[in-house]
Amino acid sequence: MTLAFLAALLGAAPAVGVGLERAEANGGRPLLGKRVGLVAHAASVTADGRHAVDVLRGRGVEVRRLFGPEHGLRGTAAAGEKVASGEDAASGLPVISLYGDHTKPRPEDLAGLDVLVVDLQDAGVRFYTYVSTMLLCLEAAAEAGIEFVVLDRPNPLGGARIAGPTRDPAEELPVRPVNTAPGPLVHGLTIGEMARFANARRSPPARLTVVEMTGWKRSMTWADTGRPWVPPSPNLRTAEAALVYPGTCLLEATNVAEGRGTEAPFLLFGAPWLRADPLQTALSASGLRFEPATFVPTPSPAAPEPKYSGERCRGFRIHVSDAGAVRPYAFGLSLLRALRATQPELRWTRDGEWLDTLLGTRSVRRALERDDSLEAILTADRPGLAAFARERKAALLY
C-alpha cells in the first residue's frame, strides 16, 4: 500500500485535484443536461479509486457511450493488442474500441452525442498512445460539430522537462499512433494543454473546454502530487517506471529485453548474452542508480510474448535516486550508445524501422550509427525545443 493510497483511505486530500474531481465538486458541470461520450481507461479514477463512469453518472451526467483506448476501457489488454468493441460489464454501457478496427471515432460513433469527454492519464511522452487517441478524438469532435471536453490530469514527468526530436514530416515517415503528437518527444504538457496546443492549430478549431486541475505545478514529479499511482497501462506499474519510461522504452527497438514479463517492466533490462561489467562501466545517468540483476521473463496477460521468455537474462535494475534530476530521454540515448559500444550482439528491431517510428524521425538512429556523441545528438534538438518552448506558452494552464 502506497502512502498516497493510505492518505486517501484516511481522508487526507492530495495536493493535486484532477479535472474529474473538479467536475464532481461542481455538480457535474459543464456536462449536465448533455448527452455524453466518455473516453476513459483504468486510471480514470478519483484519488479514492472511483471510476469516471461512476463519478459522472453519480452527478446526474447522462453518459451514453464509452470509448476505450489502447489496453481497453478497464486496462486489461496487452500492448499493441487489438481491442474489440462491446459492452462494459460494470456499467452496462456500450464501449467503442479506439484501438482495433479504427483509432478515430467515426461519425456514427458520435451520433446522438452533444459532447465527447476525454479523461486519460498520459505519460508525457509522444509514443505513449493516449495522447494520440486524445488528438484523434479532438479532430473527430471538431468534424462532428460537438463539444470536446478534457478532464485534465498531471504529466508524470512534470511540466518543465522538454526533450527529444520533433517528428519528421508525414511524407517522410508514416504517422502512427506512437508518433502523432506535435512538439518534441518529451513535451512537458498535460493532456489538456496538449489539446489546447493542437486545437489552436486547427481550422476550424474544436469547441474545446479543459477542466483544469487544482494545485498542480510544473515542477512537480508524481510524488509531489500526493496522488496514488494507478497504472494507466498494464506494464507502467509505478511512478518510478513512468519517470524512466521515455528512455527504457527505446529498448523495444532492440533485442534487449525492457522488463516486460517481470515484476518491474521498464525498470529491469537485459538479455541472456548481455555482458554486464563493461556496460556498467559505460552507464551514467543523472538521478539514476543501476543495480546488477538477473531475471526470467514469463508470459502473462500484460505481456503474452515477452522477449527471452523462460530464459535467464543478465542486466540491471534501475533505481531513481533523485526524481528531479532524471533526464529520461538523454538516459535512453546514453543507454543505446553504451549497448552499441559494449554488446556485439545488439541488433535493431526491424532493421531500425521501429526506433524511427517510436522517435518519429530517422535522424537519431543515423546519428547513433555514426557513433555521434550524446551531446551532439542532444544539440541537434535544441532549435526545435526552443521554438516549441515559445509556441507552447499560449497553451499552458499552470
JOZIRA-V899099 format. One record per backbone hydrogen bond with DSSP energy under -1.0 kcal/mol. CO is the residue of the C=O (numbers start at 1). NH is the residue of the N-H. Records with the same first field share a line. If there is no record, write none. Layout:
# JOZIRA-V899099
CO=NH + NH
This chain:
# JOZIRA-V899099
2=6
3=7
4=8
5=9
6=10
7=12
8=11
17=214
18=22
19=23
20=24
21=25
22=26
23=28
24=27
28=31
31=34
35=114 + 115
36=64 + 65
37=117
38=67
39=119
41=44
43=45
44=52
46=49
50=46
51=55
52=56
53=57
54=58
56=61
57=60
61=63
62=36
65=38
66=96
67=40
68=98
69=72
71=77
78=81
86=95
88=92
93=88
94=66
95=86
96=68
99=83
106=110
110=113
114=147
115=37
116=149
117=39
118=151
125=128
128=131
129=133
130=134
131=135
132=136
133=137
134=138
135=139
136=140
137=141
138=142
139=143
140=144
141=145 + 146
147=116
148=209
149=118
150=211
152=19
155=158
163=186
169=172 + 173
176=179
185=126
186=163
190=194
191=195
192=196
193=197
194=198
195=199
196=200
198=201
199=202
206=208
207=148
209=150
211=152
214=17
217=220
218=159
222=225
225=16
233=236
235=237
238=242
239=243
241=245
244=247 + 248
245=249
247=250
248=251
249=252
250=253
251=254
253=349
257=270
258=266
259=262
261=298
264=267 + 268
267=318
269=316
270=257
271=274 + 314
275=279
276=280
277=281
278=282
279=283
285=288
287=321 + 322
289=319
291=317
293=315
295=313
297=310
303=300
306=309
308=311
313=295
314=271
315=293
316=269
317=291
319=289
322=325
327=331
328=332
329=333
330=334
331=335
332=336
333=337
334=338
335=339
336=340
337=341
338=342
339=343
343=346
347=255
349=352 + 354
350=353
352=356
353=357
354=358
355=359
356=360 + 361
360=168
362=366
363=367
364=368
365=369
366=370
367=372
368=371
373=377
374=378
375=379
376=380
379=382
381=385
382=386
383=387
384=388
385=389
386=390
387=391
388=392
392=395
